[in-house]
């Protein structure tokens, strides 16, 4: 029975690290956010906001499912867990409409990435307090909040640019 739990823990570690992305050296959250863009862009092109929302929900559920095993291995709110970054980064682009031309869409992807990382790293406006929740919620909620702030800024910026 112990071996079974070890196998499940390994699966949870792989899930939480987003197939090892969170194990990359230096700034695992940044790596997780970058890898998320590789998923978000084609999903947004094909399925729009519904697909991006689905990705955010799935990444959130993965985070909550894997959190206990990951925290047992790496400690509280481990940086190796990056599925929370995937969820937050996806929220950033929830209502973004891409043109399908990477040269045009690259600016939007970069802006959303930088906005999300800004809010995720600095944790202003109450984001930091969300880390005080236990286990998976503490890991996840701050990234979802960072994603929502980034979403608001990206949409506001996009709206202002469209007025020019």
C-alpha positions in Angstrom: 0.0 0.0 0.0 2.9 2.4 0.8 4.3 1.8 -2.7 0.9 2.8 -4.2 1.0 6.1 -2.3 4.5 6.8 -3.5 3.4 6.2 -7.1 0.5 8.6 -6.6 2.8 11.2 -5.0 5.1 10.9 -8.1 2.1 11.6 -10.3 1.1 14.6 -8.1 4.7 15.9 -8.2 4.7 15.7 -12.0 1.3 17.4 -12.2 2.2 20.2 -9.7 5.5 20.9 -11.4 3.7 20.9 -14.8 5.7 18.0 -16.1 8.9 19.2 -14.5 8.7 22.9 -15.6 8.8 24.0 -12.0 12.1 22.1 -11.5 13.9 24.3 -14.0 16.7 26.3 -12.4 16.0 29.9 -11.3 12.5 31.5 -11.4 10.3 28.4 -11.7 7.2 30.6 -11.7 8.4 32.5 -14.7 9.1 29.3 -16.5 5.6 28.0 -15.6 4.1 31.2 -16.9 6.0 31.1 -20.2 5.1 27.4 -20.8 1.5 28.4 -20.1 1.6 30.8 -23.0 2.4 28.0 -25.3 -0.9 26.4 -24.3 -3.0 29.6 -23.9 -2.4 31.0 -27.4 -3.6 28.1 -29.5 -6.4 27.4 -27.1 -7.6 31.0 -27.3 -7.4 30.9 -31.1 -9.4 27.7 -31.3 -11.8 28.0 -28.4 -11.8 31.6 -27.3 -12.6 32.5 -23.7 -14.3 29.2 -23.0 -11.2 27.3 -23.8 -9.0 29.7 -21.8 -11.4 29.5 -18.8 -11.4 25.7 -19.1 -7.5 25.7 -18.9 -7.6 27.9 -15.8 -10.1 25.6 -14.1 -8.2 22.5 -15.0 -4.9 24.0 -13.8 -6.6 25.1 -10.6 -7.9 21.7 -10.0 -4.5 20.1 -10.7 -2.9 22.5 -8.2 -5.4 21.7 -5.5 -5.1 17.9 -6.2 -1.2 17.9 -6.2 -0.6 20.5 -3.4 -0.5 18.1 -0.4 2.1 15.8 -1.9 4.1 18.7 -3.2 4.1 20.4 0.2 5.2 17.2 1.9 8.1 17.0 -0.5 9.2 20.7 -0.8 7.6 22.5 2.1 4.8 25.1 2.3 3.9 26.9 -1.0 6.8 25.4 -2.9 8.1 27.3 -5.9 8.3 24.0 -7.8 4.5 24.0 -8.0 3.7 26.0 -11.2 0.3 24.8 -12.1 -1.0 27.7 -10.1 1.0 30.0 -12.5 -0.7 28.3 -15.4 -4.1 29.0 -13.9 -3.3 32.6 -13.2 -1.6 33.2 -16.5 -4.7 31.8 -18.3 -7.0 34.1 -16.4 -4.9 37.0 -17.6 -6.1 36.3 -21.2 -9.6 35.3 -20.4 -11.3 37.9 -22.6 -8.5 38.5 -25.1 -9.2 38.1 -28.7 -6.2 37.2 -30.8 -5.8 37.9 -34.5 -4.1 34.7 -35.3 -1.0 36.6 -36.6 1.8 35.8 -34.1 3.6 39.0 -35.1 0.5 41.0 -34.0 -0.4 38.9 -31.1 3.1 38.7 -29.6 2.7 42.2 -28.1 -0.4 41.1 -26.3 1.1 37.9 -25.1 4.2 39.7 -23.8 2.1 42.4 -22.1 -0.1 39.8 -20.4 2.9 37.8 -19.3 4.7 40.8 -17.8 1.5 42.1 -16.1 0.9 38.6 -14.5 4.5 38.3 -13.4 4.4 41.8 -11.9 1.4 41.0 -9.8 2.5 37.5 -9.0 6.0 38.6 -7.8 5.1 41.8 -6.0 1.8 40.6 -4.6 0.2 44.1 -4.1 -3.4 45.0 -3.2 -4.1 42.1 -0.9 -2.6 39.3 -3.0 0.0 38.5 -0.4 -2.6 37.8 2.3 -4.2 35.1 0.1 -1.0 33.0 0.7 -2.1 32.5 4.3 -4.7 30.0 3.4 -3.6 26.4 4.0 -2.3 24.0 1.5 -3.6 24.1 -2.1 -5.8 27.2 -1.5 -2.8 29.3 -0.3 -0.7 28.1 -3.3 -3.5 28.9 -5.8 -5.4 31.9 -4.7 -2.6 34.4 -4.9 -1.9 33.4 -8.5 -5.6 33.6 -9.4 -5.7 37.1 -7.9 -2.6 38.1 -9.8 -4.2 36.8 -12.9 -7.4 38.8 -12.3 -5.4 42.0 -11.7 -3.4 41.4 -14.9 -6.6 40.7 -16.8 -8.1 44.0 -15.7 -4.9 45.9 -16.6 -4.6 44.1 -20.0 -8.2 44.8 -20.9 -7.9 48.4 -19.7 -4.7 48.9 -21.8 -6.3 47.2 -24.8 -9.3 49.4 -24.5 -7.2 52.6 -24.2 -5.1 51.6 -27.2 -8.2 51.0 -29.3 -9.2 54.6 -28.7 -6.0 55.9 -30.3 
